[in-house]
Amino acid sequence: MRFFRRLRAIPVSYRVPILVALLMVGISAVISERVLDRLSRTQQSSLDGLAGSYLDGLTAAVLPAVLRGDVWEVFDALDRSQKSYQALSPIEAVVTGADGKVLAATDPTRIPSFSELPEAYASRYGATTVTFDREADTGFAYRDLVYQGQKIGAIHTAFDASHIFAERREILVTLLVTNGILAAIFSLGGFLLARRMIMPMRVLEDHMRAAANGVAEPIPAREFPSRGGEVASLFNGYNALVHAERERANFAMQLSEEEKLASLGRLASGMAHEINNPLGGLFNAIDTLKTHGRTPGVRDTSISLIERGLNGIREVVEAALATYRPERSARPLGADDLEDVKVLMKPELRRRRQRLDWRVDWPTGFTAQIPGGPVRQAVLNLLLNASAATPEAGVIGLSVARTAHRLTISVSDEGPGMPRDSIAILGDDDPGPAVRAGKGLGLWMVRRMVDACGGKATVEARLPVGSVVTLTMPIMEETHNERSHAA
């Protein structure tokens, strides 16, 4: 199992040649074994026939002399047989009588006549006609001398088999070299073929990996295969996907800007009303000062009215600047950011005669290492959506709780419940279908902010009516810095 796991970890361009080489080695081993077995059988059959002919001729030559006990004639027959069967390469021949004693041998000095046959001869023979001793490169054969059904002696022969084993070794080396060359050729061909086959896949893999890192680029035409086919169709499909994603992103960005401008327009109308009210009082106070400015009581009352009106206008303007000025978006989130949201929501709440249930647990001076601008914009979008979903004279809620490592923001409404598409934008892994349909772009901006902060958004039903949107974001670090309210 470990071998197969390691093999799967090897790149395909190397795995295919390795598998081809292993397959060729296996095939070569089987073919070599069958060829050598066939050669061995053929040699054995040929040698058995040659040895049988040699023993037949030798039997016919020595049988009369053995019957008469003529040792010299047996010697003469053995000498003639050595010269007549050079193809068999005889080494030694021994003829024994009925009592098992040696009558004659080709080397009488080593095996004299009328001596006992050496015990080693008994262990030289097997079931076949010819038995081989591979260590000595020698073959052995045995034949009983029978006359009228009676054994009258035996012939023991040995001959040189080195040429047979040399032929086998030569064929084995030829097979190994040939199969090795074929295995190398096929492995190289498999390597080149595999690289050629997977090269388009590597191109696609590189582009997909770049797309996963946020840089989705279409595959240039020069990297397309020269011929069409499945790879070209795959590349065209990927390019179509990249272009569609770019169009979707551009479309979503345009819609988000339009949504932001729409939200800004709604706030601007409320802010204009919020500014017009104190402006009317300011002009009245100025007219009063022009007419009765010399009276101390009237002058003090008018100046106080002007001061309160200007402070109110300043609060509204500062909150708008804090929310929409780009250079503030990267500052850490603090309590005054949430206060800005509260100020910006006042005109909309007053217009719809709604009440904001404010539950914010945030000590003054603490800042969380979360970008304040995006969080402030996200909370404002959720509150505007909650206000639009809640009937007039209803209640919307904002709850902010923080721990040492986590910030939780919950926005509630008293509406009929959030649509499934809107819930999908906040909670699903792929909010694309709803965004492409142009729905809930404000929620999509909230989702982008939460994802950028490494957080999570959930939507739950609120009893008896309404919905609760909860944003949970990790806090990397908290500091205790005094912040001034931006102008």
N, C-alpha and C positions, 0 to 999 in steps of 0.2 A: 504493500500500500504506500509506503514511504517513497519507493522508487517511482510509482505512478504520479504521486503528488509533485515530486521534483521534476518529473518529465513534463507535467502540465505547466509548471512554472517557466519552462524554457520557451523563448519566443518561437512562433510558428516557423519563421524562416530558418531556424536551426533544428526545430523539432522534426520537420518533414525529412530533411536529409538524414538525420539520425535514425528515424524509423525506416527509411529506405535502406540505409546501410545494414541495420539489424535484420531487416527482411531478406536482403541479399545474402547475409552471412548464414541465416537459417536455411535459405534455399540452397546455398552452396554446400552446406554441411549435409543436407539430405541427398543432393545430387552426387556429391563425392562419395558418400557412403554407399549409394546404390551402384555407382560406377565401379568402385573398388570391390564391392561384393560380387558384381557380375564378372569382373575380371578374375577374381579369385576362383569363382566357380568354373570359368572357362579354362583357366590354367590348370585347375585341379582335374578337370575332365580330360584335357589334352595330356597331362602328365600321367594320369591313370592309364590312358590308352597306350602311351609310349612305354610306361613301365610294364604294363601287362604284356605287350609284344616282346619286350626284353626278357621278361621272366618265362614267357612261352618258349622262346627260342633257346634260352639257357636250359630250361627243363628238358626240352627235346635232346639237347646236346649231352647233358650229364646223366640223364636217367639210365641208359644202358650201362654206363661206367659205374654208377652207384650200385646197380643190381649185381655186377660182377665184383664190386669192391676194388676196382682199378683206380687207385689214387692218381696215378700219373695221367691217365686219360682225363680225369676230372680237372686236373691242373691245366691240361691243354685246352679243354673246352672253356675254362674261365679266361684263359689268355686270349683266345679267339674272340670271345664275347666283348672283351674290353675294347678291341679294335673295331668291332662291327657296329657298336652302338655309341659312337662319339656324340651324337645329338643329345643323348641322355646324360653325358658326362659322368660315367660310372667312377666311383672312388674305390669302392671295396665290394667284394663278393665272397661269401662263405657258404660252403656246402657241408651239411651235417648228414650223418647216417641215421638209421633207425634207432640207434641207442642214444642219439643226441650228441655224439662226439664229432669233432671236426674231421672231415675227410680231406678237404683242401680249402685253401684261401688264397686270394690274390696277393696277400702279404704273409707268406708262411713264417717269416721271422717274427712277426708280432703275434700271429695266431698259428702255431704249428699244428701239423696233422695229428690226429688221434688225441688232441687235447680237449678239455671241456670248453664248451661255448661260453664266452664271458657273460656274466649275469646282466650286463648293461643292455645286451641285445633284446632281452625279454621286455624291457620297458620302452622300447623305441617305437612300437607299432600301435596303431589305433584301429578304429573300425573301418577306415577306408583303405584302399589299396596302397596309397602312398601317404606317409606321415612325415610332416616337416618339423625340423628343429630350427626355429627362427634365430636363435642365438648363434648356432653354428653354420647357418645358411646351408643346411644339408637335408636331403630327403631320404627316407628309408622305405623299403618294400620287402615283403615276405611272401614265400610261396612254398606250400607243402609238396613233396614228391610222392605221388601216389601211383601204385602199380596194382592193377586188378583189385582195386578197392582197399588196398593196404598201404599205409604210410611207410615209406621206406627211407625217408629223409626229408630235408628241407633246404631251401635256398634263402640266404639273408643277404640283401644288397644295400648299399649306400651310394648316393650320387650327389653331385654338386648342384645346389638349388640357388646359388647366389644370383644368377642372371634373372631368375623369377622374381626374387625380392627386389632386385635393382629395378626391374621393369615396373613393379608396383610403386616403388618410391618415386620413380620418374613421373609416372602418371599422377600420383598424389601431388607432387610439386607442381606439375602442369595445371592440375585442377585448382590448386590454391592460388597460384599466380593469376590464372585466367579469371577466376571468380573474384579475387581481390581487385583486379583492374576493372572488371565490370561493376563491382560494388562502388569503387571510387568514382567511376564515370556516372553511374546512376545517382550517387549521392550528390555529386556536383550539379548534375542536371536537375535533381530535386531541389537543391538549394537555390539555383538560379530561377527555376520555375516558381518556387514558393515566394521568393523575393519579388518576382514580377507580379505574382498574383496578389500579394498583400500590400504592395506599394500604394495602390489607390486607397486601401483601408487605412494605411498610416497617414496619408494625406487627410483623409476624413477625420481620423482620430485627432490629429494636431489641430484642425479647425474646431472640432467639437470641444477639445480641452480649452482652447482659447476662448470659445464661446462661454464655457462654464466659468471662466475667470472674468467674464464681462466684456470680452472683445470678440464679438461675433462678426467675422468677415466672410464674404462669399468666396468660394473656391475660384481662382482665376482660370481663364480658358486655357492657358498654357499647361496647366496641371491635369486637364482632362485627358483621358486615353485617346490615342489616335483613332481608334475604332470605337464605334458606339457600343451598345450592349447594356448589361445590367449596371455596370459601374458608372457609365455616363448618366443613366437614369437616376442612380442614387445621388450622384453629385448635383444633378439638376434639381432633385427633390430637396437636397440640403440648401442649395442656393435660394430656392423658392421659399423655404422656411425662414432663412435669414432675412430676405427682403420683406416677408410678411411680418416678421417680428419687428423690424425697423419701422415699417409703416404703423404697426400697432403701437409701438412706443411713441412715435411722433404724434399719432392721433390721440393717445392717452395724455401726452404732455399738453397738447393743445386744449383738450377737454378739461384737464386739471387747471390750466391757466384760466379758461373760461369760468370754471367753477369758482376759482379763487376770486376772479373779478366780480362774479355774481354775489359771492359772499361779501366782498368788499363794498359792492353797491348797496346791499341790504344794510350793512353797518353804516355806510356813509349817509344813507337817508336818515337813519336813526340819529347819527351823530349830528347831522345838520339840524334836525329838530331839537336835539339836546343843546346845541349851541345857540339856536335862534331864540329859545326861551330866555336864557340869561341876557342875550343881546337886547331884547326888548326892555328888560328891566334896567339895563345899563343906559340905554338912551333916555328912558324916563328919568333916571337918576341925574343924568347930565342936564336934561331940561330943568329939573328941579333946582340943580345947582346954579344954572344960569339965572333962574328967576328969584330964588330965595337963598342964594349962596352966602349971603351975609348973616343969616340967622344961624347961630352955633348949633342948635339941636338939629335943624334940617340938614346942615352941612355934614355933621358927623354921621347921621343916619344914611345919607346918600353915599358918602364915601365907603361906609361899611357894606352897603348893598353892592357897590361897584366891585369891592374887593372879593366878596363872596362869588359874584358872577364870574369874575376873571379866574378865580381858583377853580371853579367848576369847569370852565372852558379849558384851562390848562390840564386838568386831570384827563379829560377826554382826549386832547391832542397828544399828551404824553403816552397814554395807553396805546393809541393807534400807531405812534412812532415806534414804540417798543415792540409791537407785534409785527410790523411790516418793514422795519428798517433792516437791510441785509446784514450789516456788520454786527448786529446783536444776536444773530441766529446761533452762533457758535459758543455763546457764553453759557456757563453752567446754569442749570435750573435753580431758581430761588423762589421764595415766597412772593416777592413782588411781581414775578411773572404771572402767577395765578391771580394776584390782585388786578393785573392789567386785564385779564380775561373777564373778571367780574365787572370792571368798569365798562368794557366794550359790550358786554351783554345787556347792560342796563337799558339802553334805548329800545332794543328788541323786546325785552321783557315788559317794559312799560307799554309799548305799542300793543302787545297781545294780552296785557293785563295778567301776566304770569308771575309766579314767584320762584326764586332760585333757593333751593334748600342747600345751603353752603356748609359743608362738613370737611374742613381742611385741617389736618393735623400736621402743621409745619412750623417749627420754631423760627422766630425772626432771626435772620443772620445766617442760617444754614443754607448751603448750596450743595446740590448733588451733581456729580460729574456725568450729567446727561445734557445734550445740547438744548438750551432753553427755548430757542426760536422754534424748532420743529415741534417740540412738545406743546408749547403754547398754542401754535397754530392747530395742532391736532385736537387739543381740548376745545378750542374755539369752534372747530368744525363739528365736533360731536355735540356741543351745546346748541349750536344753531340747528342741527338735525333734530335734536330732542325738542327744541322749541317749535319747530315746524310740525313735528308729529303730535305734540301735545295740544289738546283743545285750549281755547281761550279761557283765561282764569284758572288754568291748571298749574301744576307744580313740576318743575324739573329739578334734578338733583346732581350735585357734584361732590364726590367723596374722594379725598386724597389721604392715603396712609403710607407711611414709609417705615422701613426698618433699616438696620445697618447695611443690608445688602439688596434690598428690593424696594421698588416704588410701585404702588398700586393706585390707579386712577379709575374711578367708576362714574359713569354718567347715566342717569336714569330718566325715563320719560313716562308719560301717561297715555301714550298713543295706542293704536290698535295692534302693535307688534311689528317688528322689523321684517321686511320681505326676505325670502330665501336668497335672492340674488345679493342683497346687501350683507346678509350673514356670511355668504360664500366669500365675499371680498375680504372680510375681516378674518375669517377662520380657516378657509380651505387652503390646501397647499398650492392650488393653481387658481387664482382669481381671474385668469385671463378672459373667460367667456363673458362674464358680467362687465368687465372693464371695456372689452372690445365693443360691447353693445352700448357703451356710453352711459352706463348706470353707476351711480354712487361714486363719482370721481373724488368727492370730498373724503369718503371712506377709504378710497384707494390711497389717497395721500396719507391718511392715518395709518394704513397698513404699511406703507413704505417707511414711515417714521419708526413704527414699532419693529419692523424687520431690521432697519439700520441700527437700532439700539440693542438688538439681540433679544427682544422681548416677545410677548405673546398677547393676542387679542382674543377675547371670548365674548359671546353674546348669550344672555339668558333671559327667559321670560320673567316678568315681574307680576306678582299677584296683587290685586285681581286683574289689573291691566298694565300694559306697558312693557318696556324692555330695559335691560341693564347691559351697557357695554363696559367691559373691564379691560384695562390695559395694564399689563404686568411687565415691568422692565427692571433688569439688574442694575444696581448702582455699583460702579467700580470703586468709587472713593467719595467720601464726604469731607467737606472742609467747613470751617466756621469763619467766614469772611463777611465783613460788612459791605453791602452793595448799595450804591446810590441808585435811585430811580432815574432811569435814562430819560433825557429830554429829547 
